[in-house]
Amino acid sequence: MQEIRDAILAEQYDAIAGLDVPDHYRGVTVHADEAEMFAGIPTREKDPRKSLHLDEVATPELGPGEAIVAVMASAINYNTVWTSIFEPLSTFGFLRRYGRVSALTKRHDLPYHVVGSDLAGVVLRTGAGVTRWKPGDRVVAHCLSVELESPDGHDDTMLDPEQRIWGFETNFGGLAELALVKSNQLMPKPAHLTWEEAACPGLVNSTAYRQLVSRHGAAMKQGDTVLIWGASGGLGSYATQYALNGGAIPVCVVSSPKKAEICRSMGAELIIDRSAEDFRFWKDEHTQDQQEWKRLGARIRELTGGDDPDIVFEHPGRETFGASVYVTRKGGTIVTCASTSGYEHTYDNRYLWMNLKRIVGSHFANYRESFEANRLIDKGLIHPTLSKVYPLEETGQAALDVHTNSHQGKVGVLALAPREGLGVTDPDKRARHLGAINRFRGV
């Protein structure tokens, strides 16, 4: 592993093909025999530092259409938090089901799960049938793992019955020194970004692109008013950029003055600090407060000059969904994913059906959407939102930051990269965008 690291740091990419792939590597795991360790503990008190382990694990066999990547950096997503606290269920059920698909997929059904759904790194080996990528290529990976043997996936791969999220519903994820991916997960690494910056957009950037921009999501157009919950967070920070970049008008909902300032630094002008304005959408655990929905709607119209949102970018879920349905304009769209505050959504259907609103479910992105989202990063039109970086040994703390929402933007993790700031091969482009690249750093 040290030889691989040394060759990458020396930018000797042509030498990568001649280096041996190690039999073992270090990866961040959860253990099947600990799946009940948090039983009876409230969700907010479950600590990823107790369940995430840094283990030495065996390198998986390389199959057709796959690649083994040396991971320089990765990042934390909420699916890693879910995995680490075994909610809403243990991911070992996903691995068992995937293991039954074929003799090759049985590799994934193990008593440990190497987690992580982002990476930036260098291709070490490619399997039979891979022609686009070769050892030494600098890459990032999106997290769609799909078999594509069914006709259902050939119009939109997200509809394939064997579609999975890599590192969550499959094994050998990106929070590790090596990762196993399908070759059609790979995309070119933006040359102006460091390893850790390039690693952090993958999942959330592609998710926001499909959810907001794609025809499979809200199909945002110029002039649309877009209400964005958690607008400075891992997902919302990209939605805010897409709204601004696409000529829409974002109304950014945040929970502190510091988060509001981040949105302003991105160019957003219409901001609601829900903590300062004390929005409380639930009277108690079972009863929503429709007066608060109305107060939110009035506040939005005050900011927009009378317009209701054409699109609501929904990802908190249970806590906010009733309000989201209410405030959307007649004929508008609520596009939803994630549900980080709870999956069981309740809303007053009169405001949906009588006003011809639509609820659109959106889940990650297909390869084309991910490629387009990555291209916008490469063009310097969308920027990473990396705020803090941890070493691989402290992945548990990084996941805790996300679990407790004590972070901004994205939290990165260094794998083989020995320090931050490495991997830039186009310093001139970087210099042109440095302020935007560093917008979230240290916040």
N, C-alpha and C positions, 0 to 999 in steps of 0.2 A: 504493500500500500504506500509505503514511503517513496518508492521509486516512481509510482504513478503521480503522487503529489509533486515530487521534485520536477518531473517532466512537464507537468502542467504549469507550475510556477515559473519554470524557465522558458515557457512558451514553445517547447519542443513537441508540438502536436503530431508531427510526422513520426515520432518515435513511439507513440502510444500503441500502435498495432503490434509492435515487437515486444511489449511488456506482458508478463504473465498476469492473468486475472487471479487475485487471491482466492483461496478456498474459503476464507472467513472474512468478515468485516464487522465493524461496529454499527449497530442500528438501535434506534429508540423503539422499544416494544411495550406492549401490554401482554400479560400472561393469562391464559385461559383459566388456570386454577385460582385466579384472584378476582374472577368476574363478580363475585358476591361480596367483595371487600367493603363496599359502601352501603350494603343493605341497611335500610332504616335511617340513613343519614339524609337530611334535606339536601336537595340539589346544590344549593349555593354553598354548602359546607363541604362538598366533596372536593378533595385536593388532588389535582393531577400529579403533584410531586411524589405522591405515595404510590401511584399506579404505573407511571412511566419509568421504564428501566433502560439503561444503556447497556446492551448485551453484545457479546460476540456471537454472531450468527453465521450459519453456513450460507455460502453463495449459491443461489438457485441455479439449476440447469437452464441454459439459454435455449429457447424454443424458436421455431420458425416465426418470422415476422416480428421478432423482439430485439431489444437492445439492452445491454448492461451499460449503465452510465456511472462514471465517477462523479459523485455529488460534491460540488464545492460549497453550495449553500442551499438552504431550504427556508420554509416559513411556516408559521402556525395559522391554521384555519379552524373554524369552529367545529368542523367534523373531527379534528384531532381532540378537541375538548370533549365532544360526545364520546369518542372512543375511550378516552382516559377515565371517564366517570361511568362508563358502561350504560349510557343512556342514549336514546330511549330503550335500547337493548344492547346486549353484548355484540360486538362485531364478529365474534367467532361463529355466530350463526351464518353471517354472510360468507365467511371463508369456507364453512362446511358445504353450503349450497354451491358455491363456485367450484369447489373440489369435485363435485359430482358431475360436472359438465363433460369432462374428458380426462384421459390419463395425464395429459399435460397440465391441466388446471389443478389436478390433485396436489401439485407442489405447494399451492397456496393454503391448503388445509393443514395447519400446524398448531401446536399448543402455544405458540407465540405469534404476535402480529406486529410486523415492522410497519410503523405508521408514517403518515405524511403525504400530502397531495400537491406539493410544489417542489421544484428543483431547478437549479442552474448548474451545469457541469459539462463534462466532456465524455463523448461516446468512447467506450472501451472496446466493445465487441458488438457485432450485429449477427442476427441469426439468418438462417436460410431464407432466401427470397427478398431480403432487404437490399434495395439498390440506391435509395435516395441518400442514405446516411452511411458514414464510414467512421472507423476509429480516428479520433483526433478532432472530430467536429465539435464545436462549442454550441451548446443547445440549452434550451429551456423545455420543460414538459408541461402540457396541459393534463388534466386528470381524468379524461374520458377514456375508459377501457371498454372496448366493444368488440364482439365476436364477428358481427356482420355476416352471419350465415342465413339470416332470415330476411325475406323481402321487406319486412316492416321497417328496417333501419336504413333503407337505401334512398329514401327521400329526405329523411332527417335521422341521423344516427342516434340521436337521443331517444328515438322511439323503438330502437332495437330491443327485443325481449332480453337479450344478454348484455345490456348496457350496465356498466358499473362505474363507480368512482374509485380510481386507483388510490391505494394507500388507505382507503376507508372500507370499501367492499372487496378489495383485493389485498394481497400481502405485498411485501417488498417495496414499501413506499419510500418517500424522499427524505425523511428525517434519519439519514444514515450516510455512511461513506460510499455505499454503492446502492443502486436502485435498478429494478427490473421494470421495463416499460415496453409497451408495444411501439413499433417504429412510427406508427401514425399518431403517437402522442408528441412527437418531437417537433420543435420549431427552432429557428435560428436565434441564438442569444443576441439581443441588442448590444452592439459593440461599444456604445458610449456608457454602459452601466457596469457597475461592479457586480461581482458574483451575487452578493446578498441583495442588491437592488433588483437585479434581473430575476432572482428567484421569487420575489414577493408578489408580483402581480398575478401570476398564472391563474389560480382558481377564481379569485374575486374579480379580476379584470374581465375574464371571459364570461363569468356569470352575469356581471353588470351589463356587458355588451348585449348578450342575448336577451336579458330581462327588459332592457330599456330600448335598444336600438333595433334589434333584429325583427324581421317579420314574424318570427316565432314568439316574440314577446309583445311589447307594447307598440312597436313600430313608431317610435317617437319622431316627430317632424319639427321643423323650425316653427318657433312661436308657441309651442306647447308649454303650458304651465305644469311643472312636475314637482309634486311633493315628495321629498326624499327623507325618510326616517334615518336617523343615525348618520347624518350626512358627512361626518368627519371620520367614520369608522372604516373597518376593513373593506366592506362592500359599498357603503354609502359614499366613501371618498371617490371611488371610481364613477359611481352614478352621477355625482356632482360634476365631475370632469366631462362626462359624456353629454350631460345636459348643456353645459356651457359651450362645449366644442361643437355641438350639433345645432346651436341656435335656439335652444329651448330656454325656459325661464325657471330655474330651480328655486323652490322654496325649501330651505334647508332646516330640518328639525334637529336640534342638538340638545345637550344636557348640561352645558357649562359655558361661561364666557370664553374660556380658552378654546373650546371646540368651535364656538362661533367665530373666533378670530381666524382659525384655520380655514374655515369656509370662505371668509372674506379674502384671505390670501390667495385662494384659488380663483377668485373673481365673482363669487356669489354675493348678492346684495340683499336678498330677502331671507331673513333668518329668524327662526323661532327658538328661543331658549326655553324648552318646556319645563325645566326646573325653576328658572327665574319667574316664569309666568304660572307656575304651579298647576299644570294640567294634570288632572287625576281622572282617568277614564273609567275607573272601577270604584264603586262605593264600598264594596267588600268583595270577597273572593268569588261571589256568585252573581253580583249585580253591577251592570255597567251604568254609567251616568250619562244619559243622552244630553243633558245640559252642557256637559263638557265637550261633547261632539260639536254641539252648536257653537260653543265659544271658540273652539278651534276653527270651525268654518268661517266664523266672523273675522277672526284674526288673519286668516289667509286672505280673505277678500280685502281686508284693510291694507295688507302689504301689496297685493297685486292690482289694486285699483278696481276691484269688483269681480275679478275672475276666480272661479273655482278650479281646482286642478283637473287638467285633462288626463293626467296619469298620476297614480300614487305608486311609488316604488316601495313595496311592502316586504319587509323581512323580519321585523320583531315578532309578528304573529299575534298570539292571543291578546297581549296587552293593548295593542293598537288597532287591531283589525276592524272592530266595530266602528271606530272613528274614521278609519280609512274609507270604508264603504260609504259612510255618511257624507264625507266632505267632497268626494269625487263629483265632478260636474255631470250633468245629464248626458248620457251617451259615453261617458268616460270609462277609463280602464284602471282596474286595480291589478297590478302584476305582482305575484307573490312567490317567495321562496323562503327557505331556511326556518322561519318560525322559532327564533332563538329564545323567545319568552314563553313558548308553549305552542303545541300543535293543534289544540282544539280551539278553533275560531268560532266565535258567535257574533252575529250581526243581525240587524233588523232588515229582513229581506224586502220589506216594502220600499226601502230606499234603493234597493238594487233593481227589482223587477219593474217598479212603476216609473223608474227613471232610465231604464234601458242601459244600465251600466254592465260592464263585463268584468268577471274575475278570470285572470289568466294565470295558470300555473306555469312556472318556469324553473327548469332544473339544469344547472351548469350550462354547457354549450356544446355544439358539435365541432368537429375539427375545423370546418371552414370559418365558423364564428370565432373560434379560439385563435385561428391564424390571423384573421382580420384584426382582432383585438391586440394581438402581439405586434402586428405590423404598425398599428397606431403608436404603441410604445416605442418601436424602433424609429418611427418618423419624428418622435419628439412632440407628438400632438396630445398624448396621454402620458402621465408620468407616474412612476412608482410612489407609493405613499408609506415608505418604510420609516418607522419612528425609532425603533430600538432593535438591537441585535444581541443574541445570546450565543455562547458556545454550545455545541451538541450536548455537553455534559449537563447543561442547565435548561434543557428542553422542558422539563417539568415546570420550572418557574415561568418560562415563556408561555406555556399553556395556561398556567394560573392567571397570568396577566390578562389573557383573552377571556378566560372564564369569568373573571371578576370585573371585566370591562374597565380595567385600569390602564388601558393602552389607547393610543391613537393610531389610525391607519393600520399598518401591518407590522407584526413582530417577526423579525428574521432570526434564522439560526445558521451559524457557520458549521459546516461539516468538515470537508478536507481543507478548506481555506483556513490558513493559520491566523488570519487577521482580516479586518475590514479593509476596503479600499482597493482590492486586487481585481484583476480581470478586465480592466478598461483597455480597449484597443483602438478607440477613436476619441482621443482626448479633445480634438477640436469641436466635435459635435457636443461632447459633454460640457465644454465650457459655455456653449450657447444656451444650455438648458440647466445649468448648475443650480440656480436659485429654485427652480421648480422641482428638481430632483431632491433637493434637501429641505423642501417645505415642511415635512413632518418630522425631521430629525430632532431628537431631543425633546420633543413635546410630550 
